[in-house]
Amino acid sequence: MEGSLPGLPLTRQILTGAAETIADIPVLFVQHLKHDTVAFLRLWQENGGRVASCIAIPYSWNEEALSLATALGLDIQVPDAHSLLRAAADSVDSLTKLGHPFVVQDVGGHIADLLTTRPLPPALFGVVEETKQGLWRYQRLNSPNLRVFQIADSPLKAIEAGYVGRSVASTVSELVRASGHSIHGQTATVLGYGDIGRACALALRNIGCEVRVVEISPVRAVAAAGDGFRTLKPKQALTQCRVIVGCTGATSLSLADFDGLLGEFYLFSGSSRQVEFAALFDEGAPQDHFPLRGRYTNVSVATLHTATCQVHIVNQGYPVNFLHESLPDAIIDLVFAQIAAGIAQLLGNQADPGIKPLPATLMDDLADRWLSLHAQSMEPGEIAR
């Protein structure tokens, strides 16, 4: 097992230094269950932390990681998309009944969704959230008594976003090839020009695509134009392309956007959860099938038939980059180190209620440590790309 899991040396340093702070405090993790998460949970246990349970996000877990986690004695739950909130509710109820403080580490704001329908558990000491999708959900929840540390807006998390965008682009290229086509020379539209959208657009251009950008923010549209991309309205963009990559983090397209258009369209999501093309599922009745080839034969494609065209929503609208483990271990280490530091910060400083980022001095310390551990191991130019 040792050789099959990433080492996460920075995360190990943070947890070793915080061992007394995290000792015996149960944590409910709502996480992607990949090899890197298992490595993190193992380090958590080794340093005296308690993993109350880990709820695997339905679209991002695999059997091998599940087996490794189970071998460590971890309590792992693998709900489907429809039962995730029920699993979260049962876990929160069980922890609340114990009468001791507990912490939640969330990916995507699932516990925020739960708390919209029930009072804040008095034993919930706080939450650490790592994604912008989750941050937005906790902001909408606006609970005056909940402590939340978020790393979604941290400058170090933005580094990960660049890798995520490039992973989305490379996976889209593979999936297009698995459909019997080549992405080289095609026109593709990227919806959203945030950190992930920008990285995805640049990567698609580097592999031979003509790229169009749809962006509702004038400031980000200017940034896209400055990078050499044409910025268009959705309808204009759809008349020029057949490959659409959604990176807005919100619902971006509806069936009305395809009115009168001809041909077949392939939609890929780079946003967390199933939000990007949610309106298409709500408005239509997509039929599931498995038309892809090679390593992606098990990836379901939901197809909508309009009066004039077919809309193929690849991977059921879930983010395509989670179809494989795509980020370098050094970048994963940086993410989990921030999570570990966030939980330690939450427990060690008796923070006031509210949503807060990690302190800038702490981020600088993490960056310095990461450079000493990983900078020499990165490929030339990899950090700056």
N, C-alpha and C positions, 0 to 999 in steps of 0.2 A: 504493500500500500504506500509506503514512504516514497517510492520512486514515481508513483502515478499521480501524486498531488503536488501542486506548486508550493514552493517553500515559504513565500510571503515574509521575507526577513524584516521589512519595516513594520509590518503588522505585528510580528512577534515582539519586536522592541517595544512597541506601544503597549501591548497587552502585558508584557513582563513588568513594565513600569507602573501599570495601573492595576496590578493583581489584587492589592488590598482593597482598592475601590470597587472592583467588580465582583469580588468574592461573594458567593452565595446569593446574589441578586438574580432572580429568574428573569430571563429575556425571552420574549416571543419573537421569533424571526419570521417575517414574510419575505421570502427570498427566491431568486432563481436558484435551482438546485443543479449546479454544475460542479466540476471537480474543484474549482477555486473556492466555491462556497463551503464545500466539505472541508477543505484545508483550513478555512477561517474558523469554522465551528470546532474543529479539532483543537486549534490554538486557543480558542475561547475556553474550552474544557481544561486544557493543560494548565491554564493560568488561573484556575479556580472559579471561572464563570459557570453559571448554570444555563444550559439551553433548555428552557421549559418545553419548547416545541419549535419545529421549523415547518411552516406551511409552504410547500413548493408552489410557485406560480405556475398555473396549468400549462402555459405555452413554452416554458423554459426549464425543463428538467429532463434528465435522461436516466435510463435504467442503471448504468454503471455507477453514476454518482449516487443514486439511491442505495445501491448495494453497499458502496463504501461507507455511506453515512449510517446505514443500519448496522454494519459491522462495528462501528464505533459506539453502538448503544444509544444513538440519538433517536429521539422521538420525531419521526418525519411523517407529515401528512401530505397526501397527494390528491387534493380534490380536483374536480373538473371546474370549468368556469362558472357553472351554475351553483356549485356548492361551496365555493371559496369563502363567501361571507358567512355561511353557516359554520364552517370550520373555524373561522376567526372568532365568531361569537361564542362558540363552545369553549375555545381556548381561553378567551378573556374571562368568561364566566367561571371556569375552573380556577384560574389564577386569582380572581377576585374573592372566591370562597376561602382561599387560603389565608386571607387577611394580611398578607405581607406585600410590601411594595414590589412592583414589577415594572419592566421596561419593554417597549415594543421597538423593534427595528424593522422599518417598513420600506418596501420598494413599490412605489406607485400609488400610495394613498389608500390602500385597502381598508386600513383601520379608520381612516377619516370617513370613508363611506359608511362603515359600521356605526360610527358615532353620530351620524346624521339621524339615526333612528332610535337612539337610546342615550340615557344620561352618561356623563363621564364617570367611569369607575373610580371610586375614591382611592383605590390601591394603585392605579396607573400613575407611576412616577413621571413618565414622559415618553417621548417618541424621538427616534432619530430617523429621518427620511432622506433618501439619497437621490431621488429623481425630481425633475421639474414637474412632471405630471402629478406626482405625489404632493409636492410643495403647493401647487395650485389648489389641490383638493383640501389640504389643511388650511390654506388661506380662506377658501370658501366656507369651511366649517366654522372658522372664527370663534373657537371656543375660548372664553376669557380665562379659564383656569388650567388650560393644557400647556405643558412645556414641550416645545418641539425644537430640536436642533436639526438644521437642514444643511446638507452639503451640496445640494443641487446647484446652487448659484456660486459655488466656490471657484476661484480661478484654477485650482488643481483639478476639479471635476470637469472644467471646460477642456482640459487636455484630453481626458478620456473621450469627450464628445467627438473630437477630431478622429480618433481611432474608430469610434462607433460609425461615424459617417462613411469612412472608407470601407469598413466592413459591410455596411449596407450596400454600397456600390458594387463591391466584388461579389456579394451574394446575389444581387440582382443580375449581374452578368452571368453567373453560373445558372441561375434559374431560367433566364431567357434561353440559354443554350440547351437546358434540359427540356424546353418546350419545342426544340427543333429549329431555333433561329440563332442568329448572332446579334449581339448588341452593337458591335462595331459598325459605325456608319449610320446607326439609327438616330432619330431625334427622340430625346427623352425629356420629360418635364419633371422638375423637382418642386414640390409644393412646400414652401417654407424655407427661409434662408437664415435660420438660427445657426448655432454652432454645428449641429449635426447636418442640417440641410446644406450649409456651405461646404463642409467637408465632402459630403456625398456628391454635390454638383461638380466640385473640382476633380474628384476621383473619376466620375463618369466621363468627364471631358478628357482626362488623361488616358482612358482606355478606348477613345475613339468615338464618343458620342457627341452629337450636336445637342446642347443642353439649353432648355428654356427654364425660366424660374417664375413661379407665381408667389408673390409675397404681398400681404396686405399692409405691412408696415412700410411707410415711405422711407424711413431711415434704412431699414434692411434692404429695401428695393434699390436704394442708391448704392449700398455696399455690393449688391449683386451686379449692378451695372458697372461699378468700378472694377469688378473682377472679370468683366468682359462678357457677361451673360445678358441675353435679351430678357426683359421682364414683361410678362403678359398677363392679361386677365385669364381666368380659368378656361372660358370657352375658346378664346383665341389659341391658347396653348394646346387644347385637346384637338383642335383641327390640324395641328402640325405634328402630332406624335401618336405613338401607340403604347409607349412605356411611360408610366406615371409612378413616381416615387414620393410618397407622402411623409413629410418630416415636420409637420406643423405642431404635433402634440395635441391637436384638437380635431374635430370633425371638419373635413375639408371639402368633400365633394358630395353632391346629391344626384339623384337620377336626372333632374332637370338639366344638369350640366351636359348630359349626353344626348339631349333631345336633338333629333335631326342628324346626328353624326353617323357615319357609316363605318363598317368594319369591326375589327376586334381590338380591344384595349386590355392591357395587362397592368394591374395595379399592385404595387408593393408598398408595404409600410415600414418606415424606420422609426415610428413612434411607439412608445410603450403601451401596453394593454391592447385593446381592440378599438381604439377611439377614432383612428384616422378615417376609416370608411364606414363608420357606424350607421350613418344615414342610409347608405345603400342597403344594408341589412334590414333596417327599419321600414324602408319604402318598398323594397322588392322582395322576391322570394327566390333567393339564389339556390341553385342546385349544385350539390357537392360532387366533385369527381376528381380523379387522380390521373391527369394526362401527362405528367412529367416523367422524365427518363433518368437513368443513371442513379446517383445517390439520392435523388429527390423523388423517387417513385412513391414514397409514403406521405408526401406533402399534398394536402388537399387544396383544391382550387374551387372557390365558390363562383359560379357563373350566373350572371343576370342577363336575361334576354329582353332587350327593348324592341320597339317596333322596327328599328333600323340597324342596331348593332349588338354586339356581345361584349359584356364587361366581365373580365376574369379577375377575381380578387384572390391573389396568391397567398397561401398559408392562412386562409380564412381572415385576412386582415390583421393578423398578429405580426409583430416585427420579424422581419426575415433574418436579421443578424443573429437571432437566437437559435437558428437551425443548426448552428455549430458553435464551438467555443473559439472565438475569433480574436480576442484581445491579448496582447503580450502579457506575460506573467508580471513584468515590472509595472505595467499600468494597472493591472488588477490589484497588485500590492498597494499601490497608491490609493485606490478606492477603498479597500478594506481598512487601511490604516486610518483613513478619515472616519470611517464608521466606528472603528474601535475608539478613536479619540473622542468622537461625539458622544458615545455612551459613557465613557469615563468622565467627560466634561459635565454631562447631565447629572451623573451620580455624585460627583465630587464637589460641585460648586453650589448646590441648592439653588439652582437657577430660578428666577422669577418666571411666572407664566408668560407665554408668548412664543412667537416663532423667531428664532435667532440663527445666524450663521456661526460657524466656529470663529473664535477670535483670530485676528490677523497674525498675531505673534505666534499662535499655535500653528497656523498654516505655513508660516515662514520656517518654523522648526521642522515640520514634516517635509517641506521641500528640501531643506539642507540635508536631512538624513537620507532622503530618497536619492539625492545626487551622489552621496558618498557610497551608497549601496548599489546603485543601478546604472548611473550615467555611463560608465565604461562598457556595460554589457549591451547597450542599445546599438542598433545598426547605425552606421554613419548617416547623419541627416534625419534619423527617424524621429527624434524629439521635435524638430522644427517643422516637419512636413505638414 
